[in-house]
Amino acid sequence: MVLRAEHIYKSFGKNQVLRDLFLEVDPGSLCGIVGENGSGKSTLLKILVGEWKPGSGTVQISGRLGYCPQRVTLYPQLSVNEHFSYFGAAYGMTGPEQRNSQAHLLEYFNFGKYLGEKVAHLSGGTAQKLNLSLALLHKPKLLILDEPYSGFDWDTYQRFWGYVSKLREEGCAILVVSHFITEKELFDRIYEMKNGQLQ
């Protein structure tokens, strides 16, 4: 078990968003969560990554967490290289660990030529590659992706699924939160968010 969330409740005033929700994700598995706008997906995601506290219930995560939010959370005046250095330090990686992982991700997702570029000058697709790479930099055991396909071109989309396969072989669990999920046959399980619960 890499992720276990149980008896999760969350309300905003009189609006009960999550109701006794349960979720468990095993090592090497690929799970998805889909649901309409307002169904509670974003609330659950923020609780899972520790941004919000549940009204009640517990979340347990075993191992390193990688999180790729839908909105690119980058610093416009920092370069791609500076982002890797900054996040590597935040993850507690040594210099060689960070540089080796960085080099691998730059090559795999094919954006090494932008290493010295400031984020403000990147296209939306390249910024999304960086956003994803930063979530992968420290080799997480649980990767949570919010609308991961947003901004991907076809080449990046294919590379993304290739990397997902590699991660699963290494025992990394992956949770995709999205309005819709393609490639359904690749998933071990897809949950639908309804009435504050996963079904």
C-alpha atoms as one frame of an Amber mdcrd trajectory, in Angstrom:
protein
   0.000   0.000   0.000   1.401   3.374  -1.078  -1.674   5.503  -0.443  -4.570
   4.905   1.918  -7.264   7.471   2.604 -10.195   6.457   4.778 -13.258   8.031
   6.344 -12.495  11.325   4.595 -15.069  14.028   5.168 -14.853  17.621   3.983
 -17.466  20.335   4.001 -17.566  24.038   3.233 -20.250  25.558   5.373 -23.387
  23.492   4.823 -22.020  21.980   1.599 -20.767  18.450   2.277 -18.248  17.760
  -0.498 -16.648  14.472   0.624 -18.555  11.852   2.602 -16.803   8.924   4.279
 -14.528   8.522   1.261 -12.121   5.597   0.978  -9.200   5.168  -1.450  -6.299
   2.726  -1.527  -3.534   2.604  -4.135  -0.980  -0.235  -4.344   2.658  -0.102
  -5.538   3.010  -0.264  -9.319  -0.671   0.372  -9.948  -2.274   2.949 -12.231
  -5.562   4.355 -10.975  -7.795   7.121 -12.236 -10.431   9.386 -10.741 -13.001
  11.030 -13.001 -15.982  13.210 -12.258 -17.930  16.253 -13.294 -16.971  19.776
 -12.298 -17.926  20.339  -8.680 -17.942  16.623  -7.871 -15.144  16.999  -5.297
 -12.120  15.821  -7.317 -10.076  18.951  -6.647 -10.963  18.916  -2.950  -9.845
  15.310  -2.612  -6.647  15.978  -4.544  -5.691  18.892  -2.293  -6.281  16.723
   0.767  -4.201  13.847  -0.623  -1.187  16.087  -1.328  -1.455  17.836   2.047
  -2.550  21.253   0.811  -5.820  21.034   2.757  -6.783  19.123   5.893  -9.856
  16.892   5.856 -12.722  17.666   8.194 -12.098  14.176   9.539 -10.394  11.006
   8.390  -6.794  10.014   7.682  -4.399   9.965   4.737  -1.336   7.710   4.799
   1.389   7.865   2.142   4.355   5.495   2.150   7.408   6.849   0.354   8.147
   9.968  -1.669   5.268  11.884  -3.218   5.442  13.513  -6.640   2.672  15.949
  -7.534   2.017  17.534 -10.916  -0.780  20.119 -10.610  -2.971  21.159 -13.510
  -1.829  24.750 -13.274   1.858  25.047 -13.973   3.455  26.247 -10.729   6.716
  27.659 -12.028   8.644  30.888 -11.483   8.714  33.030 -14.656  12.086  34.677
 -13.958  13.940  31.453 -13.152  15.506  29.277 -15.842  14.730  25.616 -16.436
  18.084  24.693 -14.881  17.404  26.846 -11.816  14.072  25.095 -11.325  15.758
  21.689 -11.300  18.343  22.924  -8.786  15.701  24.543  -6.586  13.423  21.497
  -6.512  16.354  19.108  -6.081  17.414  21.012  -2.965  13.830  21.055  -1.679
  13.641  17.268  -2.140  16.925  16.830  -0.227  18.749  15.341  -3.212  22.522
  15.422  -3.487  24.054  17.374  -6.387  24.945  14.247  -8.413  21.505  12.697
  -7.799  19.751  15.814  -8.993  21.954  16.293 -12.066  21.669  12.647 -13.141
  17.886  12.627 -12.807  17.642  16.017 -14.513  19.732  14.876 -17.484  17.594
  11.767 -17.915  14.322  13.725 -17.861  15.583  16.426 -20.222  16.611  13.774
 -22.725  13.500  11.634 -22.366  11.028  14.507 -22.756  13.229  16.206 -25.363
  13.582  19.736 -23.987  17.279  19.923 -23.061  17.848  22.835 -25.442  15.756
  25.014 -23.122  17.941  24.403 -20.059  19.122  28.020 -19.840  15.808  29.604
 -20.845  13.650  31.484 -18.382  10.201  29.980 -17.867   8.626  33.251 -19.046
   9.992  32.492 -22.528   8.796  28.878 -22.740   5.780  27.680 -24.702   2.899
  26.229 -22.704   3.808  22.705 -23.795   7.459  23.029 -22.764   6.443  24.526
 -19.416   4.182  21.504 -18.869   7.108  19.178 -19.640   9.106  20.970 -16.952
   6.173  20.824 -14.539   5.942  17.053 -14.999   9.714  16.549 -14.840   9.942
  18.377 -11.514   7.354  15.998 -10.064   9.466  13.062 -11.285  12.877  14.455
 -10.341  13.229  12.695  -6.962  11.888   9.346  -8.228   8.637   9.297  -6.223
   6.878   6.174  -5.022   3.498   7.846  -5.532   2.852  10.189  -8.455  -0.367
  12.230  -8.437  -1.264  13.932 -11.708  -4.008  16.535 -12.086  -5.246  16.768
 -15.702  -1.836  15.570 -16.967  -2.683  15.713 -20.690  -3.286  19.465 -20.667
  -0.779  21.180 -22.945   0.827  17.977 -24.255   1.528  17.634 -27.952   1.272
  14.168 -29.523   4.964  13.326 -29.039   4.886  14.323 -25.371   1.626  12.409
 -24.881   3.246   9.227 -26.185   6.398   9.786 -24.161   4.266  10.339 -21.074
   2.627   6.923 -21.383   5.992   5.307 -22.051   7.328   6.821 -18.839   4.245
   5.696 -16.913   4.994   2.119 -17.974   8.599   2.460 -16.788   7.509   3.898
 -13.434   5.083   1.058 -12.824   7.801  -1.505 -13.468   9.859   0.256 -10.781
   6.986   0.017  -8.296   5.754   3.600  -8.478   2.005   4.019  -8.007   0.283
   6.568 -10.248  -3.006   8.342  -9.618  -4.517  10.362 -12.470  -7.271  12.873
 -11.665  -9.084  14.132 -14.760 -12.398  15.149 -16.307 -11.929  12.304 -18.753
  -9.511   9.410 -19.158  -8.243   8.018 -22.421  -6.292   4.770 -22.749  -8.705
   3.183 -20.255  -7.282  -0.263 -20.943  -3.983   0.764 -19.301  -5.576   1.466
 -15.930  -5.947  -1.044 -13.123  -8.981   0.816 -11.839 -10.911   3.977 -12.636
 -13.080   5.519  -9.923 -15.947   7.918 -10.532 -16.532  10.684  -8.019 -20.239
  10.864  -7.157 -22.018  12.261  -4.140 -18.746  12.821  -2.331 -17.560   9.232
  -2.684 -15.559   7.123  -5.115 -17.536   4.502  -6.988
